Amino acid sequence: MEFLAFFNDSFLGTPVWFWAAFTVIVIGVLVFDLGVLHRDDHEISAKESFILYGSYVALAVAFGIWVWLVRGGEAGLQFFTGYVIEQSLSMDNIFVIATIFGFIGVPRALQHRVLFWGIIGVVVLRALLIGVGVALVVQFQPILFLFGAFLVFTGIRMFWSHESSESDMNNNPILKFLRKRFRITDTFHGHHFLVRQPHPKTGKIVTYLTPLAVALVMVEGADVIFAVDSVPAIFAITQDPFIIYTSNIFAILGLRSLYFALSAAMNKFRYLSYALAFVLVFIGVKIFLVPLHIHIPTLLSLGVTLGALAAGVAYSLWRTRNEPPKSAEDDPESGHLVP
């Protein structure tokens, strides 16, 4: 009886069994993904990517309906709004990941392994960021002014810098750190992240990072940077840790599966940054108004976000209708991991 009572106890305002159910779902999905669907490394086609994405969306919708039925319509609407906002604001992350893979030259057959293990890091890092964010808001609600101003500033900067040239990956601070602190092989070693081989000078067997490990660390770094934008944005919708965290994780699971379809035609979504910039500014204004007790309805936020994203995709596809699809691998930046 005490064991059952524990699951009915509240953790961060939500019964433990809610958290347990969510954890079981995520672990089950990840085990099925790597252990069954992608047990062997292979190149994921656009068709398979869309099927996987559709499956993740269906799972997220089912979970959102469950939240709606068990916790009420407002909680369900907050989940779906948070899910859409996270998907929208993480779209740029897909193109950054494609740029990283193109620069390092990660074979498409190995890219899923990097993205999969990257999700493990996201699950942990998002929990930490959301936990810190919730604690800050509870202790000092005016910090929402700072969150809102930051999102507005980021959105304006994104709007004006959408045509700027891609950053030089050789100057990426994470890559510089890895080159300075670790030994890195100049070739891939299957799907291994670490290898043991002789040091070229001493002959002693030492541990090397492979380019696949470098890609994983850089992708994780990109996730942290983008989380700084997306996590505060959800606080405009709700301050419920369960809704924030679950909507974040479901959105990221889906986007990672959609990556293989979108990355093959990166140039087709060139103007999507306009829409994402607008969403950031809108959410920034919304979160800025929360401490002033001015609340923009959640349903309106969902509609504006969906409308902006749809408009950005449609405009991008129309403007690039005469251009052939182009991926990061078609035109990778020149560079080598080992200088």
Secondary structure as UniProt FT lines:
FT   HELIX           2..8
FT   STRAND          10..11
FT   TURN            12..13
FT   STRAND          14..15
FT   HELIX           16..32
FT   HELIX           33..37
FT   HELIX           46..71
FT   HELIX           73..89
FT   HELIX           91..104
FT   HELIX           108..139
FT   TURN            141..142
FT   HELIX           143..160
FT   TURN            161..163
FT   HELIX           169..171
FT   HELIX           173..181
FT   TURN            190..191
FT   STRAND          194..198
FT   TURN            200..202
FT   STRAND          205..209
FT   HELIX           211..234
FT   TURN            235..237
FT   HELIX           241..262
FT   HELIX           263..269
FT   TURN            270..271
FT   HELIX           272..289
FT   HELIX           290..292
FT   HELIX           298..319
FT   TURN            320..322
FT   HELIX           328..330
//
